[in-house]
């Protein structure tokens, strides 16, 4: 594409209102500059790519119609909002995207007054926007409210709860449905077929034209019938579009609109802005638009690490290629379990690639279920399977399992059903930040009766934990971190044979024993080895089982050591350290053995690379080494 007439259009947008000063013929040049900036930044920092590239024209058109200083714009999920950030005052800092202390990869209210709602999980925008619309009415204001939601998020049940409520209240609000036929992986379910772009395909256009031609040819009444059909919301248009669904929820429907046509977008949005009722604008976009590698493979370019922007080639991981990630170990183990046990099934909520279930789905398609962005349904669906002798494994990120807490409690644990929760991304996940860190799952799971919880530290322990979980007749949660398994610390796994039995990894004659949980074991081991070289002897124990507690092992530690330091990459309140404190208190052990805890402080942890965050929180080897010294000095 040719460059802008005077170049540097993006630099001239220091305020979103500056967009109104650009002539329409310069908007395509601005769109190209925005795409170039996004590609260049994500190629260095990693991040979401295909989604934000697809909504550049939509974002520009939206900001030319709605004023984000007064109108409220709510993004769903939020990884679409890179262009929005660039046009609302963050262009100069955009090179810090997803870096520690830099620009967040998601809308964040504390980052900008133009981010009207913080997001990270899907299907929330319409509920939040409706709340803002109701608040506007209570305050007797006249600002407009807009929710931007992708078609993948439309599979979430919360969307229809919100739309049902919005239709009943009949308050003016605009919902923009960004339809690119994909969320992260290909959408699933009957609704995704209904929203499919096939509804605006060549076949539909041909049928429309042929019906129109036929009616024109009918003498006397044909033109009147055509006019009536064209105006009728529940006949001609609605028969061939998803409009009938949204109009049943009392939303006006407009579309489909070409999401890369500035004139069509602006006209549609201006009409929507003038509506005095809830209205949905259906916009068709291309995920990865303007960058051929992302257009060709939008799933792999949804979220991506560093890559060569010229070729699209992704940089190979810097760690040892022989070291598998925890997710890869889960993936291969699931395939092995399914080969030997025909009752094993895999369930995911629109994340087959992220959770490692893609290979399982290819090998065992009839035993693989992608339920869409519906975590609550995934868990209760698994409970139903379990009642019939099936062994369901529900693979979710820790942060997304939070959305199904009630189902885990009421539908699984209360009925003591043998559902296995494979909890990926437990602990600090990195650049996606506080909406994605898995730092609360121990606290919200360990008090549930009947549920066992394991935290494997590496490849062999994860494999053994999953094998054992399948053999158990009660609910089991196996939590493991994002990243690669450490190649050291792979002794035998005898501690997994019996529930409630941990593993002593290093004996010592000193005063202190470190109890490290899951991903913290390796960092603690490194710290203790370095201290040993300096003549400081510290023991290391891996509990493996977070529930039931390894009670006999903890009692033995209390008899031998005067201090126990619990290290975990989890919130301190309600974490494993709290469980140890409770156990020691109940057994009157605190007088002879002091329990110290080291984990995450009582705040949401910001975004940044995992090693940077661990160093900042003193959860890397160097930090744990400092904490051990402080513990010995007390």
Phi and psi in degrees as a GROMACS rama.xvg file:
@    title "Ramachandran Plot"
@    xaxis  label "Phi"
@    yaxis  label "Psi"
@TYPE xy
-64.9841  152.428  UNK-2
-77.6508  163.666  UNK-3
-62.2397  152.097  UNK-4
-50.5059  -43.7592  UNK-5
-116.248  6.37884  UNK-6
67.3904  162.839  UNK-7
63.5276  40.6979  UNK-8
-63.7708  -40.2757  UNK-9
-61.9186  -36.1784  UNK-10
-64.588  -24.2214  UNK-11
-82.8129  -10.2396  UNK-12
-93.0273  83.917  UNK-13
-93.8283  -12.6725  UNK-14
-141.613  137.966  UNK-15
-57.438  -25.6715  UNK-16
-68.3074  -17.7722  UNK-17
-62.3407  -23.1149  UNK-18
-61.2648  -29.109  UNK-19
-69.4485  -18.9588  UNK-20
-84.9346  -12.1013  UNK-21
-81.0796  131.702  UNK-22
-68.0092  153.613  UNK-23
-59.4133  -31.9259  UNK-24
-71.1124  -10.9059  UNK-25
-95.7843  -10.1631  UNK-26
-61.8826  -40.7246  UNK-27
-60.6806  -33.5418  UNK-28
-68.271  -39.9161  UNK-29
-63.0464  -42.0337  UNK-30
-59.6592  -41.3286  UNK-31
-66.101  -40.2282  UNK-32
-62.1912  -41.2651  UNK-33
-63.5204  -44.5914  UNK-34
-62.3306  -42.1961  UNK-35
-60.9521  -42.2624  UNK-36
-65.1267  -42.9854  UNK-37
-63.8511  -47.0488  UNK-38
-61.2358  -44.9532  UNK-39
-63.3818  -43.7542  UNK-40
-69.1626  -46.4655  UNK-41
-67.1091  -31.2795  UNK-42
-63.3226  -28.5464  UNK-43
-90.9286  -39.9708  UNK-44
-100.271  -15.8756  UNK-45
76.321  166.775  UNK-46
143.202  -164.542  UNK-47
-84.9925  140.986  UNK-48
-129.603  -56.1094  UNK-49
-61.8537  -41.5724  UNK-50
-63.6053  -52.9097  UNK-51
-65.0569  -29.4796  UNK-52
-66.1032  -30.2741  UNK-53
-76.1129  -16.892  UNK-54
-114.594  20.1177  UNK-55
-63.8959  -52.4444  UNK-56
-62.6749  -40.2468  UNK-57
-60.3032  -43.2569  UNK-58
-63.2452  -45.4168  UNK-59
-61.0512  -48.2223  UNK-60
-62.4644  -39.6966  UNK-61
-63.3754  -41.2418  UNK-62
-76.4871  -13.935  UNK-63
-86.1043  -17.9374  UNK-64
-101.341  -41.2187  UNK-65
-107.55  143.568  UNK-66
-101.552  107.405  UNK-67
-69.8106  -4.66696  UNK-68
-76.7668  -25.3159  UNK-69
-124.831  -40.6839  UNK-70
-74.3331  147.645  UNK-71
-102.611  120.338  UNK-72
-114.136  121.174  UNK-73
-117.162  121.712  UNK-74
-92.4015  142.918  UNK-75
-91.9771  138.283  UNK-76
64.5552  -60.9898  UNK-77
107.95  -14.0748  UNK-78
-73.3033  -4.12244  UNK-79
-81.7821  -9.28814  UNK-80
-91.1725  15.2881  UNK-81
-61.3705  -46.4684  UNK-82
-61.5375  -38.3207  UNK-83
-61.3298  -41.9478  UNK-84
-62.0806  -43.1359  UNK-85
-61.8897  -33.1673  UNK-86
-93.9823  -0.639306  UNK-87
-123.327  44.7706  UNK-88
92.0047  8.55775  UNK-89
-117.408  17.5482  UNK-90
-61.3756  -43.9237  UNK-91
-66.8973  -26.4595  UNK-92
-104.983  5.67645  UNK-93
-64.806  -22.3939  UNK-94
-67.6726  -12.4365  UNK-95
-93.0095  10.8986  UNK-96
-49.612  125.091  UNK-97
66.8562  8.58288  UNK-98
-91.1592  158.504  UNK-99
-56.9098  125.615  UNK-100
70.3327  8.90451  UNK-101
-101.455  -164.792  UNK-102
-67.7329  133.773  UNK-103
-71.3758  152.09  UNK-104
-78.9307  -2.48518  UNK-105
-133.647  159.467  UNK-106
-57.2654  140.122  UNK-107
-147.927  115.611  UNK-108
-59.9044  -34.042  UNK-109
-75.2846  -11.296  UNK-110
-88.0161  -35.259  UNK-111
-155.037  142.114  UNK-112
-67.2531  -13.3373  UNK-113
-86.1842  -11.8653  UNK-114
-89.2169  99.7112  UNK-115
-83.8617  -10.6582  UNK-116
-159.227  132.48  UNK-117
-80.2803  136.459  UNK-118
-140.087  172.127  UNK-119
178.148  -29.5182  UNK-120
-98.8409  157.894  UNK-121
-87.9849  161.154  UNK-122
75.2434  20.1968  UNK-123
-102.425  -15.6912  UNK-124
-65.4149  -40.1166  UNK-125
-69.7777  -38.9845  UNK-126
-61.1886  -47.4459  UNK-127
-64.6545  -43.3004  UNK-128
-63.8503  -38.3648  UNK-129
-64.4884  -38.4003  UNK-130
-60.3039  -40.4292  UNK-131
-67.7183  -37.5937  UNK-132
-65.5986  -40.924  UNK-133
-66.2623  -39.2503  UNK-134
-65.5777  -36.4034  UNK-135
-59.0698  -43.7213  UNK-136
-66.0457  -39.9016  UNK-137
-65.1671  -33.7558  UNK-138
-89.8882  0.505001  UNK-139
57.4639  46.238  UNK-140
-105.327  172.484  UNK-141
-127.429  19.0244  UNK-142
-70.5366  160.177  UNK-143
-99.3061  155.124  UNK-144
-126.31  131.909  UNK-145
-129.981  132.615  UNK-146
-114.448  129.325  UNK-147
-110.201  116.014  UNK-148
-131.478  138.937  UNK-149
-84.1346  160.781  UNK-150
-65.2498  -29.2675  UNK-151
-64.639  -41.5188  UNK-152
-67.6228  -20.5053  UNK-153
-68.9527  -10.0967  UNK-154
-79.3073  -11.4055  UNK-155
-78.6642  133.59  UNK-156
-62.325  -27.8897  UNK-157
-59.4829  -30.5653  UNK-158
-59.1786  -44.0584  UNK-159
-79.5799  -27.4058  UNK-160
-61.0629  -44.4146  UNK-161
-68.4834  -43.2735  UNK-162
-67.7188  -36.8388  UNK-163
-61.4956  -43.0647  UNK-164
-67.134  -44.0474  UNK-165
-62.203  -41.9412  UNK-166
-63.1832  -35.5092  UNK-167
-70.8648  -38.9684  UNK-168
-74.523  -28.8481  UNK-169
60.0125  30.8681  UNK-170
-84.9824  140.702  UNK-171
-59.4163  126.26  UNK-172
-161.978  155.176  UNK-173
-116.139  127.897  UNK-174
-111.027  122.636  UNK-175
-103.179  114.006  UNK-176
-91.0486  108.162  UNK-177
-86.4081  103.505  UNK-178
-103.198  103.541  UNK-179
-119.49  12.8406  UNK-180
66.9089  10.4565  UNK-181
-146.495  146.097  UNK-182
-101.366  -85.502  UNK-183
-110.678  -58.2924  UNK-184
-99.9446  174.711  UNK-185
-60.7516  135.591  UNK-186
-62.6865  153.204  UNK-187
-129.794  163.503  UNK-188
97.7946  164.713  UNK-189
-61.474  -35.8286  UNK-190
-64.6567  -37.3032  UNK-191
-64.1  -33.6918  UNK-192
-66.956  -38.4184  UNK-193
-65.8218  -36.7529  UNK-194
-87.7042  3.23655  UNK-195
-59.7938  149.022  UNK-196
-63.0582  -15.4481  UNK-197
-57.6175  -23.8477  UNK-198
-68.3439  -16.1791  UNK-199
-118.34  26.9516  UNK-200
-78.3934  175.634  UNK-201
-58.6727  -37.1353  UNK-202
-61.4326  -44.9888  UNK-203
-64.5612  -43.1927  UNK-204
-62.1562  -38.2147  UNK-205
-64.9147  -43.2241  UNK-206
-61.9168  -44.1617  UNK-207
-56.2112  -46.909  UNK-208
-63.9471  -42.4674  UNK-209
-67.7183  -38.8816  UNK-210
-63.3758  -42.7627  UNK-211
-61.6145  -46.229  UNK-212
-61.2246  -40.2003  UNK-213
-63.6082  -46.1282  UNK-214
-64.8335  -36.5872  UNK-215
-59.6517  -31.3647  UNK-216
-81.9405  -11.4109  UNK-217
-79  117.867  UNK-218
-63.4814  138.093  UNK-219
85.6328  -56.0717  UNK-220
-111.81  -11.1175  UNK-221
-58.1714  -47.0625  UNK-222
-65.4774  -36.8762  UNK-223
-66.0353  -41.3131  UNK-224
-64.2865  -41.8348  UNK-225
-61.6789  -43.4662  UNK-226
-63.1142  -42.1439  UNK-227
-63.7128  -43.2084  UNK-228
-65.3456  -37.8295  UNK-229
-68.4768  -35.5564  UNK-230
-83.434  -23.2811  UNK-231
-73.6755  122.228  UNK-232
-71.998  -22.082  UNK-233
-110.608  18.3741  UNK-234
-122.52  -88.1963  UNK-235
-65.0192  -57.365  UNK-236
-68.2163  -48.7839  UNK-237
-65.3598  -28.2296  UNK-238
-64.3942  -31.1622  UNK-239
-107.637  3.50728  UNK-240
-134.666  169.297  UNK-241
-72.2107  2.86156  UNK-242
-53.1484  -35.2202  UNK-243
-63.114  -33.4697  UNK-244
-65.9974  -49.6801  UNK-245
-72.3906  -33.0877  UNK-246
-70.3481  -27.7289  UNK-247
-64.7311  -26.363  UNK-248
-91.4407  11.3404  UNK-249
67.9439  32.5003  UNK-250
-102.46  137.417  UNK-251
-68.7368  148.874  UNK-252
-122.764  135.207  UNK-253
-135.068  127.556  UNK-254
137.592  -172.39  UNK-255
-70.8317  147.817  UNK-256
-115.748  138.465  UNK-257
-66.7697  114.54  UNK-258
-75.5863  2.06586  UNK-259
-120.698  14.0393  UNK-260
-110.803  106.405  UNK-261
-58.3123  -44.4886  UNK-262
-63.3685  -45.4731  UNK-263
-65.1974  -41.1011  UNK-264
-63.3472  -48.8653  UNK-265
-64.1636  -40.9413  UNK-266
-62.0219  -45.3802  UNK-267
-63.8768  -43.7401  UNK-268
-68.8225  -34.8859  UNK-269
-65.5742  -40.9714  UNK-270
-63.7223  -41.9542  UNK-271
-64.7083  -39.6097  UNK-272
-64.1098  -27.1941  UNK-273
-86.2704  -7.57097  UNK-274
-70.5529  143.07  UNK-275
-99.7528  16.1102  UNK-276
-132.936  167.918  UNK-277
-62.9875  134.292  UNK-278
-138.489  140.445  UNK-279
-113.086  126.607  UNK-280
-105.37  116.01  UNK-281
-91.5002  110.256  UNK-282
-111.969  129.121  UNK-283
-97.1988  120.936  UNK-284
-126.567  166.484  UNK-285
-110.061  118.62  UNK-286
-65.9052  131.685  UNK-287
83.7531  10.2343  UNK-288
-49.1845  130.004  UNK-289
91.5915  -4.71329  UNK-290
-134.649  105.855  UNK-291
-53.5145  -46.0549  UNK-292
-57.8417  -38.8066  UNK-293
-74.7986  -33.3827  UNK-294
-64.4866  -38.9102  UNK-295
-76.3393  -30.0275  UNK-296
-138.827  65.9589  UNK-297
-63.1172  -28.605  UNK-298
-65.041  -47.9725  UNK-299
-72.4907  -21.0146  UNK-300
-100.137  11.0758  UNK-301
-63.5293  -60.1977  UNK-302
-124.473  128.444  UNK-303
-144.235  152.267  UNK-304
-84.6222  -162.294  UNK-305
-62.6704  142.892  UNK-306
-151.033  164.845  UNK-307
-83.0698  113.077  UNK-308
-66.5363  -21.4102  UNK-309
-76.7482  -40.9547  UNK-310
-104.303  -22.3214  UNK-311
85.5006  0.0333722  UNK-312
-70.6567  130.827  UNK-313
-84.2069  137.818  UNK-314
-66.3047  139.336  UNK-315
-69.8288  147.16  UNK-316
-58.0208  143.193  UNK-317
-77.1859  -18.4443  UNK-318
-76.1694  170.411  UNK-319
-57.3712  124.84  UNK-320
-63.0985  -23.2572  UNK-321
-77.1906  -13.8423  UNK-322
-86.8279  117.88  UNK-323
-81.2866  153.392  UNK-324
-78.1909  161.128  UNK-325
-59.7426  -38.2781  UNK-326
-64.4571  -39.4842  UNK-327
-65.4806  -38.7509  UNK-328
-65.1716  -42.2979  UNK-329
-58.9131  -43.9781  UNK-330
-59.5881  -51.4438  UNK-331
-66.7114  -37.0104  UNK-332
-66.5401  -38.8132  UNK-333
-60.394  -41.3944  UNK-334
-65.577  -38.4407  UNK-335
-65.6834  -43.2513  UNK-336
-64.0211  -40.149  UNK-337
-67.0781  -32.5069  UNK-338
-65.9079  -32.5263  UNK-339
-98.8816  -14.8814  UNK-340
-134.238  105.996  UNK-341
-68.5299  -8.23607  UNK-342
-90.0807  -7.18666  UNK-343
-76.3255  126.349  UNK-344
-127.205  155.407  UNK-345
-113.874  137.896  UNK-346
-130.38  134.183  UNK-347
-138.988  161.178  UNK-348
-112.317  78.671  UNK-349
66.9945  21.7166  UNK-350
-133.253  52.3346  UNK-351
-64.7079  -36.8102  UNK-352
-73.9404  -48.6291  UNK-353
-61.4961  -36.2747  UNK-354
-88.7869  -8.25767  UNK-355
86.8305  15.1395  UNK-356
-93.7297  2.00857  UNK-357
-61.4902  -46.1658  UNK-358
-63.1919  -40.8375  UNK-359
-59.0754  -44.639  UNK-360
-63.4823  -34.1302  UNK-361
-71.2076  -39.5734  UNK-362
-80.4493  -32.8564  UNK-363
-131.718  66.1397  UNK-364
-60.8631  -31.3794  UNK-365
-79.4658  -10.5508  UNK-366
-112.438  16.5801  UNK-367
-120.647  132.03  UNK-368
-130.851  115.293  UNK-369
-101.996  111.995  UNK-370
-92.2588  1.0149  UNK-371
84.9201  -174.171  UNK-372
-77.5162  72.1011  UNK-373
-144.069  69.7241  UNK-374
-63.1095  -38.8747  UNK-375
-59.8267  -47.524  UNK-376
-62.0591  -40.0923  UNK-377
-56.0408  -43.1339  UNK-378
-71.5684  -45.4118  UNK-379
-71.2301  -33.3917  UNK-380
-58.6338  -43.6447  UNK-381
-63.0111  -38.5757  UNK-382
-62.0443  -41.8429  UNK-383
-62.1087  -42.585  UNK-384
-59.3625  -42.5508  UNK-385
-64.4424  -29.9125  UNK-386
-65.6935  -18.4335  UNK-387
-107.516  21.9949  UNK-388
85.4718  4.97553  UNK-389
-84.105  151.919  UNK-390
-107.577  87.7978  UNK-391
-81.8275  134.967  UNK-392
-112.786  112.793  UNK-393
-96.4338  109.446  UNK-394
-98.7123  111.272  UNK-395
-136.969  153.493  UNK-396
-69.9311  147.932  UNK-397
-52.5195  -45.3053  UNK-398
-63.8507  -30.4846  UNK-399
-84.4879  -23.7501  UNK-400
-64.7069  -25.3038  UNK-401
-55.1475  -30.2553  UNK-402
-73.1855  -13.5205  UNK-403
-118.019  28.8433  UNK-404
-59.9325  -46.3589  UNK-405
-61.1916  -40.3341  UNK-406
-67.7455  -38.0861  UNK-407
-62.8285  -40.7614  UNK-408
-72.6448  -57.2049  UNK-409
-78.0193  -42.6771  UNK-410
-91.3529  -24.4641  UNK-411
-106.867  -62.2826  UNK-412
-70.1779  -42.0235  UNK-413
-58.4971  -35.7487  UNK-414
-95.6463  3.62462  UNK-415
52.0972  49.3577  UNK-416
-92.7832  138.403  UNK-417
-77.5125  65.6027  UNK-418
-92.9237  137.341  UNK-419
-105.217  123.869  UNK-420
-98.3252  112.285  UNK-421
-93.8047  102.861  UNK-422
-99.5994  97.0534  UNK-423
-83.1503  162.113  UNK-424
57.984  38.0807  UNK-425
-78.2284  127.435  UNK-426
102.905  -157.753  UNK-427
-77.5841  126.977  UNK-428
-98.2455  -19.6353  UNK-429
112.408  -131.084  UNK-430
-69.1483  -17.3378  UNK-431
-75.1252  -17.4585  UNK-432
80.2743  -158.699  UNK-433
-63.1535  -25.447  UNK-434
-73.8981  -15.1466  UNK-435
-117.761  -14.2054  UNK-436
-60.7988  136.4  UNK-437
-99.6775  70.0027  UNK-438
-114.38  16.434  UNK-439
-130.514  -0.906178  UNK-440
-67.629  -35.195  UNK-441
-61.8868  -43.8313  UNK-442
-64.2144  -41.446  UNK-443
-89.2243  -3.27246  UNK-444
-109.761  -31.4111  UNK-445
-70.3639  -17.6032  UNK-446
-89.7502  1.37034  UNK-447
-81.8445  120.672  UNK-448
-60.2342  151.085  UNK-449
77.53  -14.622  UNK-450
-90.4617  129.476  UNK-451
-99.5263  147.221  UNK-452
-131.472  128.612  UNK-453
-120.363  147.557  UNK-454
-129.933  82.3252  UNK-455
-64.9702  145.342  UNK-456
-94.3164  -14.4964  UNK-457
-163.979  -166.766  UNK-458
-60.4678  -52.19  UNK-459
-68.1867  -38.4423  UNK-460
-70.6278  -33.968  UNK-461
-65.6698  -46.0423  UNK-462
-60.1883  -46.014  UNK-463
-65.9911  -36.5026  UNK-464
-63.7847  -42.6365  UNK-465
-67.6628  -40.2234  UNK-466
-61.7112  -42.372  UNK-467
-68.9781  -39.374  UNK-468
-59.3964  -39.1432  UNK-469
-65.7521  -28.6397  UNK-470
-84.4534  -10.3639  UNK-471
-83.7317  155.443  UNK-472
-107.605  27.9722  UNK-473
-149.186  170.279  UNK-474
-65.4911  142.004  UNK-475
-137.504  136.413  UNK-476
-115.627  128.851  UNK-477
-117.649  111.848  UNK-478
-105.085  136.315  UNK-479
-149.582  155.578  UNK-480
-88.2902  170.275  UNK-481
-76.9439  141.261  UNK-482
118.553  -175.291  UNK-483
-89.7629  148.298  UNK-484
-72.7421  137.388  UNK-485
-66.3677  141.768  UNK-486
-82.4868  -18.9533  UNK-487
-92.5797  -177.649  UNK-488
57.856  46.9268  UNK-489
-120.548  55.372  UNK-490
-73.1168  -169.351  UNK-491
-65.2389  166.399  UNK-492
-116.644  34.1752  UNK-493
-61.9008  -25.1166  UNK-494
-64.6821  -15.2617  UNK-495
-90.0379  -10.2806  UNK-496
-65.4805  -36.7471  UNK-497
-120.836  125.745  UNK-498
-56.3289  142.481  UNK-499
80.6901  23.4621  UNK-500
-127.751  119.119  UNK-501
-93.9648  -164.39  UNK-502
-140.445  124.395  UNK-503
-81.5615  115.846  UNK-504
-95.5889  -23.5955  UNK-505
-153.872  119.309  UNK-506
-83.8465  153.837  UNK-507
-155.884  155.89  UNK-508
-97.5104  6.96558  UNK-509
-81.3755  -162.836  UNK-510
-92.7492  -17.1119  UNK-511
-119.788  137.467  UNK-512
-120.735  131.118  UNK-513
-93.3905  129.289  UNK-514
-107.573  106.841  UNK-515
-108.348  139.106  UNK-516
-106.319  125.265  UNK-517
52.4243  -115.548  UNK-518
-66.1951  -15.966  UNK-519
-82.595  -10.8646  UNK-520
-62.081  -46.382  UNK-521
-64.3339  -44.4881  UNK-522
-63.9338  -40.6705  UNK-523
-65.4594  -40.433  UNK-524
-60.145  -44.9773  UNK-525
-61.9959  -44.2535  UNK-526
-61.5199  -43.1201  UNK-527
-68.954  -37.3871  UNK-528
-63.5728  -40.7353  UNK-529
-65.9648  -39.9199  UNK-530
-65.5708  -37.3296  UNK-531
-60.9265  -37.4162  UNK-532
-65.3136  -21.7621  UNK-533
-95.5714  4.25335  UNK-534
89.9475  10.2355  UNK-535
-103.27  117.419  UNK-536
-100.481  122.938  UNK-537
-134.388  138.538  UNK-538
-86.5542  159.132  UNK-539
-135.12  127.609  UNK-540
-126.642  133.245  UNK-541
-106.753  112.622  UNK-542
-69.165  -24.638  UNK-543
59.4949  -57.1973  UNK-544
-92.7299  118.834  UNK-545
-90.1486  -22.4962  UNK-546
-158.48  126.046  UNK-547
-65.1164  150.69  UNK-548
-63.4528  147.456  UNK-549
-76.8906  73.4602  UNK-550
-61.1011  -46.0989  UNK-551
-61.0711  -39.7843  UNK-552
-66.6025  -40.7888  UNK-553
-66.1806  -38.6677  UNK-554
-63.0103  -39.8935  UNK-555
-64.8017  -39.6616  UNK-556
-63.3485  -41.4064  UNK-557
-64.8436  -29.5179  UNK-558
-74.0352  -30.1143  UNK-559
-98.4712  -30.6429  UNK-560
-120.589  144.734  UNK-561
-85.9714  -13.8836  UNK-562
-141.125  138.327  UNK-563
-119.559  126.189  UNK-564
-110.398  114.115  UNK-565
-93.335  124.721  UNK-566
-117.217  125.214  UNK-567
-149.132  145.885  UNK-568
-93.2062  68.6473  UNK-569
-159.815  158.335  UNK-570
-57.3004  136.56  UNK-571
-65.5197  -40.5509  UNK-572
-66.5166  116.25  UNK-573
80.7814  3.65816  UNK-574
-79.1567  -165.368  UNK-575
-68.3632  -33.5549  UNK-576
-60.069  -37.5807  UNK-577
-64.336  -38.8695  UNK-578
-63.6469  -40.506  UNK-579
-66.1692  -42.7844  UNK-580
-58.4932  -45.3186  UNK-581
-60.9559  -44.0548  UNK-582
-64.5766  -44.9851  UNK-583
-65.137  -38.1728  UNK-584
-65.5649  -43.6885  UNK-585
-65.1672  -24.8109  UNK-586
-105.185  15.3254  UNK-587
53.958  44.9438  UNK-588
-104.059  -10.5293  UNK-589
-68.3188  -22.52  UNK-590
-69.8279  -30.6897  UNK-591
-102.804  -18.9627  UNK-592
-139.949  116.146  UNK-593
-85.3556  134.577  UNK-594
-102.284  121.425  UNK-595
-111.047  146.482  UNK-596
-125.076  140.412  UNK-597
-136.923  115.878  UNK-598
-160.045  -143.324  UNK-599
-90.7636  138.476  UNK-600
-70.2614  171.862  UNK-601
-80.8728  66.4387  UNK-602
-159.407  161.801  UNK-603
-77.7716  132.1  UNK-604
-85.0959  130.391  UNK-605
-72.9109  -176.883  UNK-606
-86.0982  158.767  UNK-607
156.837  163.362  UNK-608
-61.1615  147.119  UNK-609
-53.7245  -48.5168  UNK-610
-61.4623  -35.5162  UNK-611
-67.0629  -44.5317  UNK-612
-64.7419  -43.2293  UNK-613
-63.3421  -38.5633  UNK-614
-65.6434  -42.4127  UNK-615
-64.2008  -34.0385  UNK-616
-95.3499  3.95932  UNK-617
58.2035  41.0848  UNK-618
-111.879  8.61406  UNK-619
-91.9922  178.142  UNK-620
-59.0162  -42.7754  UNK-621
-64.1533  -41.5947  UNK-622
-67.7631  -42.44  UNK-623
-64.0454  -35.6521  UNK-624
-60.392  -42.9997  UNK-625
-62.8347  -44.1754  UNK-626
-64.768  -37.6394  UNK-627
-62.9809  -44.4938  UNK-628
-60.111  -43.5508  UNK-629
-63.8571  -38.3266  UNK-630
-66.0913  -38.4239  UNK-631
-70.3019  -26.7136  UNK-632
-81.0607  -16.3307  UNK-633
